[in-house]
Amino acid sequence: MQFKKKLNNLNKLYIFFFYFVLFININSISKASANSFKINDLEISEPFGVKFNKEKVINRAFKDAFIELISMITTSSDQKKIKKTSINTIKTLVDSFTMSDEKFIDDMYIVNFDVNFNKKKTLKFFESKNIFPSIPRKKTVLLMPVFVDMQSNQISIFNDNIFYDNWNLNEERFFLLNYILPTEDIEDINLLQENSQSIEEYNFEKTIEKYDLKDFIIVIIYNNYNDLKILSKIKINNNLKIDNQTFKKINIGDGKSLNETIIKLKNTYENHWKDINKINTSLKLPLNISIDSSEYDKILKFENIIDDLDLVFSYEIAKFDKDTIYYKLIYNGAPNKFLDDLESRGIKINIENKNWKIE
């Protein structure tokens, strides 16, 4: 009887193990790219001739994808530290890539790449360079560009405002901020004129509230014989920053010079947004969490959630048996934030013991 009982238990454990491994494999296939930084739809073109080398094309795609990635998640000053990273180092960070829509046009080879960078390896690389990257979150803000011509003593938002007309004409793929510009409104024009003598103190509250956006940037551009003095009031996620910049000998009538100035301003705003969302990879909080192994839906939900949490540096199944699965996580943040993030997504954790348990 004891033998039969042990045999039955072994059979149950075997069946559990079989279905559990099947369950994990199926889910791992569907989430293979969840722990990666993705750069999609990157077009690469190369002359197609006798010396054509496809490996050269792939290496260029890796390099361009890396530049786009660091432009998206690191500040301008940090980008300078790693912009010349070797292709051999970049290759160690790439998890996978795909090529699509290959074509030949006028002796040019053109192809689209999707490149996936291993998130864990990439964050470790940044940390080795003393760089804290940011969470790549998109954000929509209202931009109020006020142009002040010091020579004519004229002030404008809409008409005769070259920054208003050109702000959204050129966008970089890696920019995270999306700008909404106000539509021309006679009331806003009158308010601007009424407050023209104290424009730096004016809060534009009546204009801003029309657009139902809490995040905004007020940029006041003083033009004095092609010398620009620019004051920016940046309010994002209730963080207010005042920024002053000066640009000497800028011919704003020249499209190239104007665009370069706008890009520099946008980089300033991008850097502020990235600073708000920085990941402190030096903070590594180890967490041990268990879950009932029969709760397949809950297991899947939990793994989907931690895959989506940007501050989860890594996680793995440390061990499991027929009753329980034990996870080991490394989290780049405070434990209360981790618990709040999970609870807001419908997962409650019992933290009474050292090993937390999902309820």
Buried (B, 14 or more C-beta within 10 A) or exposed (E): EEEEEEEEEEEEEEEBEEEBEEBBEEBEEEBEBEBBBBBEEBEBEBEBEEEEEEEEBBBBBBBBBBBBBBBBBBBEEBBEBBEEBEEEEBEEBBBEBEBEEEEEEEEEBBBBBBBBBBBBBBBBBBBEEEBBBBBBEEBEBBBBBBBBBEEEEBBBBBEEBBBBBBBEEEEEEBBBBEBBBBEEEEEBBEBBEEBBEEBEEBEBEEBBEEBEEEBBBBBBBBBEEBEBBBBBBBBBEEEEBEBEBEBEEBEBEEEEBBEEBBBEBBBBBBBBBBBBBBBEBEBEBEBBBBBBBEEEEBBBBBBBBBBEBBBBBBBEEEEBEBEBBBBBBBBBBEEEBBBEBBEEBEBEBEEEEEBBBBE
